[in-house]
Amino acid sequence: MATNPEADGTPRAHVNELGGVVAGPVVQMRDVHGGMHFHGAPDTPPVPRQLPGSGRLVDRAGTLADLGAGTSAHEAIVVSGPAGIGKTTVVLHWARSIVAHFPDGQLYADLQGHSAAGPVRPAEVLGRFIHALGLPDARIPAGLAERTALYRSLAASRRLLVVLDDAYSAAQVGPLLPGALGSVAVVTSRWRLAGLMVRGARSVQVGPLGRDDALELLRAVLGPGRVAAEPDMAVLLVEQCERSPLALSIAAARLVTRPRWTLARMARSLAEERGRLAVLATQDAEDDMTIKAALTLSYRNLPEDARRLYRMLGVHPGPTFDGAMAAALAGVPVAEVEDGLDLLTEANLLDDLPAGRYRFQSLVRLHALELAEADEPEDVRRAAIRRLAEWAVVAALAASGVISPYRRLPDPGFPTPDPPRFTDATGAVDWLDEEFGNLRAIAATAVDLGLYRHARLLVDASWPLFMHRGHHAERLAFDRTGLAAARAEGDPEAEAKMLNRTGLALRQLGRLDEAAAEFTAALDLWRRLDVPSRIAGTRRRLGLLALDRGALAEAADQFGAALDAYRAAGEDRRAALTLCDLGATLIKDGRAAAAVTALTEAGRSLATASDPYNEARSLVLLGQAHARLADLAAASAAVEQGLAAMRGIGSALGEADALHVLGDLAVQAGDPAAARLRYLRAREILGDTGASTGALDAALAAIEPEPGPGHETPG
């Protein structure tokens, strides 16, 4: 822009500012002389197409007409009605018919408003939506308000169709509305969500099928001949099911599997059940009793051992389970439970998932839990959760021991049958990663039931997951569950350990002042307990915070004090870890030769400590020190060795860090194209961990924007 003089004639400085949220490429410049040419184009994220299949739809012409053509600008629609009435089916069918009006994509979320695990938090859904709209996980803020603002900024220039299924409340839905001109959000709920009506949403009520449509659904499942053979019983059956699509589908499915049953027999069975059935979802007075009747009929047709398994699975707090978890809940061997799981799946009471896993649909889960609460004494249900928690602790400890064999893991004192077996660190980390949702739910439930030691051990055993895979935002809540358990347990040593854990989680989120408060509280406890090695460990963590803040002298003092204490206590591995931290400090302080000495000593010690992660970390740091001394050959050799080790143990964070350093080495060697490839690969890896990519973004911005021809992704 042109320079504008001040009133006294003095030229005013140029101003070139950019504000607000930017979701795409930006070019800032001052004066341009000559032509401008832009080559290539930034990667364009795929347009999200998240709508699941809509299933069978019978008629519903009136409801579809109420929903409209879907072209109204800036609109929210609430589709409400009783459980099992077909809200989701009709909305998904409608949504698929109008996708052409929304070229920028369709987003879908199951809000699990009536799940036994509880409604999904809006922040979690926002994280998935923002990622689907093109931002990597590492650039997604942690707070609800920040995620809401970013989501609406990304949606502002798009025409989106957003389907929010099974909402619990207006408060859950509000942050998920795109609020953009030309976008439409449709919400299904058993509740009418009057709070959204106040904000201008349209309401569409879904009622029972008409009689003819209900009979057509019955014919579609059973075949026209079977219905035509008993026309009066068919009419009675659809009325007993109150023309609910779900109740009719379940009743018809039972008839399909029993071809010798007459419709009259099914009608008699439903009539016997109806008089004593309560509403399935106890919080919603509009729920259809007949849904529970049909589910109960399916349940009562099972053999007793399968019924008991169904009830026990109802108390499982997590989203999915496998045969071993089911066996722990039921208190039977895995081989015995597998036939029951197959039978429940065949009866459409369970969904089978890949890799031998299962899940309930939310309504069926509620039914199973209600039966458990009615038919199983409280002590039996508590015993099932205890067995599950014991199994989870033993399994997590087994994974932790394979990943980090140097850890001094406790003996939980409760041997449990059929824990998973791990043959390598990568498989063990994968298991912790896949089961994290279950581990969180089990730990929280254990605290609720007073199983404090179980919860704390489960949180402690899961530590390697965060070291290798991140999950930083979710990690803090999990670690705080462990801290609450330790405090309730009345164990100050366990409390101090968990304070160190929550402090590290806060540090990863960049909340350094809060992390310092946690570490300081832990240090006070360790001093009161007089445990020198633990005092040293907490001082080392305070040193990490000082290093984060750039207070290098303070960091070196903390690391030096911790190092002396570890050496005095004969803690060779922990001394080596502190030498790694000291080496990183020396590198930043420009004392590379001293860093090489410290890191070489650390590497020798870690090579005999069964700690491949930190041995690899020492090599990556050693490479950085050699690079500061301009010895690029030694630097590259060390970092490549560290990279191979990180890949060998499945450490995503470690692999990304090594690739970042290799990118720096390529820049130093005058090969910005190779550096760019390494930086991009590191950023891609970090995208799934929740770790910050700020340093990589800065490194990419400092080199040539596009690689030259002939370069390949580094191995």
N, C-alpha and C positions, 0 to 999 in steps of 0.2 A: 504494500500500500504506500501511497505517497507520504512524505514527511510533512507534518503540519507545524509551522512555527508557533511558539508561544507569543504572548502579547508583547514581550520585550524583544522579539526578533530571534531569540535563541531557538535553534531547531529542537523540536520535541522528538524523544526517542520513538523508534518504531514500536508498534504494538501488534502482535500476531498471536491471538489467544484463541483457544478452542475450549468450549465448556459443554456440559451436559453429557449424557450417555451416548456413546458412539458404538454401534454394533458392526460397522463395516469399515473398509479402508478409508483413510483420510490423507489428503496431501495438503501440507501447509507450506507456503512460500511467500517470498517478498516480491522482488522484481524479476521478471522473466524476459530475457532477451533471446530472440530466435524461436525456433520451434520446440514443441514439447511432444514427446513420444512415450507412450506407455505400452510395454510389451508384456504379454501374458495377462492372466486374470487371477484374482485370489480364488482359493478353493471355495466353492459354494456349497453350504451344507445341504443335505437332501431335504426335500419338502416332507415334513412329517405326515405319514399316513397311518394313524394309529387305531383306526376303527376296527374292532374285532368283528367276527361274523355275527349276523343278526338272528340266525336260527329260523325256525318255521313261524311264519306269520299267517294267521287266519283272519281275513277281512280287516277289521280296524279302520275302515274307510273314514268313519266319522272322526276318529282321533287324528288320523293323518291330515284330514282337512283342517282340524283345529290347529295343528302344528303349522300349517301353511307352507308356502313355497320356499321359506328359508332365506329370502332375500331382503328382509327388513333390516335396516342398518342399526347397529349398536343395540342389540336386543338380547334379553335373557328370558328363557322360557323354563318354567318349573313344571315338570310332569310328575304328578303325584297320584297315589292310589294305594290300596292294600298290598300286603306282601303276596307275591306270586301272581299278580294280576296281569303281568306282561309288560310292565313299563319299559324295561330295558330292551326287550325284543322290538317293540313298536318304535322306540326312539332310534335304535340302530338301523332299522329298516328305513325309516324316514331320512336319517342322516346320510345313508348310502345313496339315496335317491337324489340328493341335492349337492353332492360334493363338487359338481362343476361350478357352483356359485362361489366356491372358496378355494381359489387356485393356490393360495399360500399354505394350505395344509389343514389337517384335521388332528386335533389332540384329544386323547381319551384318558380318563383316570377312573378307576374303581375306588371310590372313597371309603368303602367298607363301613358305612354308617351303622350297620347292624351286625358287624363281625364280632365274634367272641374276643378277638384280640383288640377291639376298640377301633374307633374311626382313625383313618389316616390323617396325619397332621398336614395342614395346608402348606407348610414350608417344604415338606418332603415332596409333595406333588409339584410345587413350583420349581423345585430343583430339577425334576424330570422334564417339565415343560421347557424350562430355559435351555436345558441341554439339547432337547429336540429341536429348538429353534436356532441352534448353531453355536452355542457357547460351550466351551469345555468346562468340566466340573470345577476345575481349579479357579475359574473366574466367577463362580457363583457365590455370592455372599452367604453368610450363615444365618443372618437374622430374617424374620418374617417380613418386616417392613421393607428392608432392602431388596429382598427377593421379589416382593410384590411390585415395587417400583421398577425394577429391572425388567420383569416380565411384561408389564404394561408398556414400557418403552419399546421393547422388542416387538410387541403386538401392534403398536401404533400405526405402522406402515404396512400392515398385512391384513388380508381378509381371511380370517380363521373361523373354523367351526370347532367349538370346544364342547365335548360331551363329558359331563360329570355325573357318574353313575352312583347310585345308592348314597346320597348325601345324608348326613346326620343333622345338620343345622345350618342356618343362614350364615353363622359365623365361620363355619368350615368352608362354605362356598365363596363368600365375599372376595377374599384375596385372589381367587382363581378365575374371576370374571375378567376377560381381556379389556373391557372398557374402551374398545377401539371402534371407530365408525366403520361399518361394513362387516364387522365380526358378529357372530351369534354364539351364545352359550346356551346349551340345553341341559337341565339338571333333572335327574330322577331321584325321587325320595318317597319313602312311606309317609313322610310328614309334608304338610302343605307349605311350610317355609314362608309364613306370613311376613317375616322380616325382609325377604326378597321382594314380596309384593309391594311393600312400602317404598322400596327403591325403584319401582317401575317395572318389575318383571311380570310377564304374562303367566297365567296359570292355565294348565290343561289337566283336567281330571281324567283318569283312566278307570273305567268301570268294568264289570264282568262282560264276558262275551254274550252276544245274543244267543238264543237257544239254537238256532240253525247253525250259527258259526261254531258253537261248542260241539254240536253233533258232527260237523265237518272235521273238526280237530280229532274227534274220536275215530271217525272213519279213516283219517289219514294215518293214524297209528295202528288201528286194529284191522283195517281193511273193510270195505263196504259190506261184504257178505256177512261178517260176524255181527255187525250192527243191525243190518236188515233182518237178521234172524230173531232178534229180540228188541223190536222198536220201542216198546213201552219201557223195558228195563233200561234201554239206552237213554231215554228221556229222563227217567228217574235218576240214573247215575250222574248225568250232567247237572241236574238240579241239586243232588246231594253234594256235589263238588262246587255248588254255587257258581258254576260256569267260570271257575278260575283256571286259566291255562296251565299253571303249574300243577294244581291238584289233579286236573284231568290227565295231564301228561304222565304223572306218577302212577295214578290208578290204571291208566291204559298200559303203561309199561309192565305193571305187575300181571295184567291179563295176557300180554304178549308172551311173557315167560311161562305162563300156565295156560296152554291152549285148551285144556279140558275144563277150565273154569268157565261157568256161564256168567253173563253180565248180571244175572239175578243174584248169584252168589257174592259177587263183588259189592253189589248194592246192599245186600244184607250185612256184610261185614262193615261197611262204612256206617250204616245205621246204628250198629252196635257200638261203634267207637264214639259217635258224635255226642252222645249224651254226657259223656264224662271227659271231654277234652277241653283244655284251657286254650286260650289264645297263644299262638306260637311265640310271637315276639311280645313279651310282657309289657313293654313300654309303649306299644302302639295299639290302641283300642280298635283300630280299623282292620287289623290283621285277620285273615280268613281262617276260621277254625278248621276248615276242611283241608287245608294244607297240612296241618299237623295230623289230621286224621289219616291222610294218605301216607305221610312219612311213618306214622306209628304203625300203620298196617304193613308197610314194607319191613319195618323193624320186627314186628311180631311174627312174620313169616320166616325169620332167620332162625337157625339153631341157637341154642342158649349160649354156646361159647362165642359165637359171632355177635350176639346181642351184648354180651359183657364187654367184648372188645370195643364195640361201637360206643358204649357208655364211657369206657375208660379213655378212648380217644377224644371224647367231648371235653375232657378237662385239660387237654394239651394246650398250653398258652401260645404256642408259636404258629406260624403260618403254614408250615409243611412238616412232614415227618417221613421217616423210612421205617423199615421193618425192625431195626434195633430200637428205635425210640418207642415204637408201638409195643414191642416186647417189654421194655422197661415199665411203661405205663400199666400194662396188663399184668406184669409179674410172671410172665411165662417165657419159655425159650423162643428165640427168633424163628426156628423151624416150625414151631407150633402156631405162631401168629400169622405166618405168611398165607396159609390157606384162608384164614379169616379175612385178611386184607383183600385177597382175590374175590371172595364172596361179596364183601361190601362194595367193591368196585362193580361187580356184575349187577348188583342190585341198584346201581346208580346212587348209592349213598356216599361214595367216594369218587374223586377224580384221580386217575393215575397220571403221573408226570414222568418225564424222562429220568433215567438213572435210578429207578426203583423207588421213587418218592410218591407221596400221596398228599391230597389236601381235601378238605371239606368245602362245599359251597356254604356260604354264610348261613343260609336258613337251615341247612342240614346240621351244621355245627351247633347252632342254637338248640335244635331238637335233641341232639346227642347230649349236650351239656345239661339240658333240662331233665332228661331221663336219668343222667348220672346223679344230679342233685336230688331227684325224687326217690331213686331206687338204691343208691349206694350211700351208706352212712358217711358222715363227714370224715371220720378217721380213715375210712377206706380211700376216700378221694385224696386226703392229705398224704396217705402212704403212697399213692400212685405218683403224686408230684414229687415226693421225696425220692422215690426210685428213679424217676426221670432226671431229677437234679443230680443224683449220685452218678448215674450213667453219663450225663453231660460233663460233670467234673472229671471223671476218670478218662473220658474220651479227649477232652481238651488238654489234660495233663499229658496224655500219650502223644498228642500232636506237638505240644510244646517241647517235650523231651526230645523228639526227633529233630525238630527245627533248631533248638538251642540246647544241645546236650550238656553244656556247661552249667545250665541253671540248676540251682539247688531246690528242686521241686519237693513239696511235702508229700508224705504218705497220707492220702485222704482218710484212710481207716475204714473205708467201706468198699470192699471188693465187689465188683458188679459184673454180671455176665455179658459176653458179646460186645466188648468195646471195639471200636474200629482199630485196625492195625495199619500202621504207616511204614512204608519201606524207604521213603526218601523225603527230604525236607519240602520239596515243591508240592508233593501230594498232601503233606500235612498242612501247609499254608493254604492250599486250595480248599481243604476241608473246613478249616476255620473260617475262611472267607465265605464259603457257601452256607455254612450253618450260622453265620453271625446273627441273622434275624431271629433264629430260634434261641441262640445263647442269650441274647438280650432279654427275650420274653421269659425264659426260664429263670434268669437271675432276678428279674423284677418280681416274678411270682414267688420265688423263694423268699425274698425279703418280706413280702406281704404275709407269708405263712410262718414267719419267724425262723426260717432256715438260713440264718445269717452266715454261718460258716460256709455253707454250700455256695451261696451267692458270691461271697468274697473269693473263695477258691476258684470259682468259674471265671470271675473277672481277671484274677491274677494269672490264671493259666492261659488266657487268651492274648497275653501281651505280645507274642511274636507277630500276630496278625497286623498290629498297628506299626510295628517296626518295618515290616516288609511291604505292606499294601496300603497304608494310610488310613482311610475312613476317619479323617480327623474330626469332622463335625459330629458324627455318630459316636465316636470314641469317648468324648467328654461325658456324655450322659451315661454311658456304660460304666466308665470309671467312677463316676459319682454314685452309681448304684453300689459298687464295691466299697466306696468310702462310707456310705450310709450303713451298709451291713457291718463293717468293722466297728463303727461307733456303737451300733445297737448291740453288737457282740460284747462290747466292753473290753476290747483288746487294744491297748495303746500302741503296741508294736505293729499290729495289723493296720491301725489307723494311720500311723506314720508312713507305712509303705504305700497305702492308698493315697495319701496326700502327695507323695512324690509322683504317683501316677497321674493324678488330676493336674498337678503342676505341669508335667510334661505335655499333657493334652492341651492345656491352655497355651503353653509355649508354641505348639504347632499351629495354633489358631492365631498367633501373633498377639495374644493378650498377655503381655509380659508382666505388667504390674500385678495382675491377678495370679499369674504363675509364681511370682516372687512371694506373694502372700502365702500360697500353699506350701512352697518350699520352706519358708521361714517357720510356719507352724509345724512342719515335719521336723525341722532342725531343733526346735524347742523340745519336742517329744523325745527325740533321740538323745539329746543332752540329759533330759530328765531320766531316761532309761540307761544312760551311760554306755552307749554302744559306739566305740570309736570308729569302726568301719562304716557304720551307717551315717555317722556325723560327716565323715569324709565324703560319702556318696552324695549327701545333700549339698555340701559345699561345692562339689563338682557341678551339680545342677545349677546352683547359683552362678557358677562360673560361666556356664553356657548362656545364661541370660545376659551376663555382662558382655560376652562375646557377641551376642545378637545386637546389643546396643552400641557396639564399637568401643566399649571401655576396655581396651586391651590390657592395660596394666592391672586393673581390678580382676579381669579374667585370669591372667597369669598368676596372680596372688592366690586366688581360690584354687586353681588347678595345682599349684605348687604345694599348698597346704594339704590338699587331698592326696597328692602323690606321696608325700612324706608319711601320712597316716597309713596308707595302703602298704607301703613298703615295710613299715614297722610291724604291721599285722601279718605280713607274709601273704598278702592278697595280690599275687602276681598278675592275674588276668585283669583285675580292676585297676591296678597300677598301669597296665598297658593301655587300657581304655583312656585313662587320664593323660597318658603321654600322647595319644592321638589328639585329644582336645588341645593339649598344650602345643602340639605341632601345628594345628590349624591356627592357633593364636599367633605363633611365631611367623607363619607364612604371611598373615595379614599385617604383621608388624614389620615386615621387610627383613626378617632374620632367617632367610631360607636355609643357610648352612646349619644353623642350630636346629631348625625344623627337621632337616634330613637326619641328623643324629638322633633326635627324639623318636622320629617315626621308624627308623631302622631298628632301634631297640624295641619299640612296640611290636613291630612285625615279627621279630624273632620270638618274643614271648607269646604272641597270639598263635603262632604256628603250632605250638604244643598245647593249646588251651581248648581244643575242640570248639572253636568259635569262628567258623568260616566267614560269617558276615563281617565281623570287626577286623578280621585279618584282611579281607578284601577292602574294607574301608581304609585301613592303614596304607594299603598299596595305592589307592586313589589319591590320598593325601600326599604320599611320598612323591607321586608323579607331579602334583602341583608344586611341591618344593623344588624338585629337579628343574621344572620349567622356569621357576624364578631365577635359577642359576644358569639358564640358557642351555641346559643339557637336554635337548628335546628327545634324543634317542632314549636316554634312560627314563625320561618322563613317560614317553609313549609306551615303553615296555611295561612299566609298573602299572599304568592305568589299564592297558589291555588285559593284563593278568587279573586285575581287580574286576574288570567288566565280566570276564569269563566266569569268575567265581560267583558274582552276583546273579548271573543268569543261571548258574548251576543250582542255586538254592531257591530260585523263584522269587528274588527280592526285586519288586518293581521299582521301589524308591532307590535302592542301591544301583540298579541298572541305569536309571535315569541320571543319577548323579555322576556315574562314570562317563556316560555319553556326553554330559555337559562339559566335563573336564576335557574329554577328547576333542570336543568342538573348540574349546579355548586353545588347545594345542595346535589345531589346524589353523586357527587365526594367526597364532604366533609364527607358524611355519609359512604363512603367506598363501594359504589355500582356503579362501572364504567359502567357496562352493562346497567343499567337503565339510567345513564347519557348519554350514547351514543345514546339511542333511542330518548331521548328528544332533544339532539343536532341535530340529523338527521332530526327530524320533524320540528324543528325551521328553519333549513337551507332549507328544502323543501318549507316552506311557504315563506321565503324571496326570493326564486328563481323567483317568479312572480312579485316582487315589485321593482326590481332594486336596492335594498339596499345591502350594502356590507355584505359578509359572512365571512370576514377575521377573526373576533374574534371567530366565531363558528368553523372555520377550525382549528384554533390554539387549541381550546379546545378539538376537536376530536383527534388531533394529540397527545395530552398529555395523552390520556387514552388508555385502551386496544383496539386493532383494531376490535375485534369481540365480540358481546354479548354472554353470556352464554345461555344455553337452558332454555326455560320456561318463558322468558320475553315477555311481550306484550307492544304494543304502549301505552303510558300513556294517560289517559283520561283528 
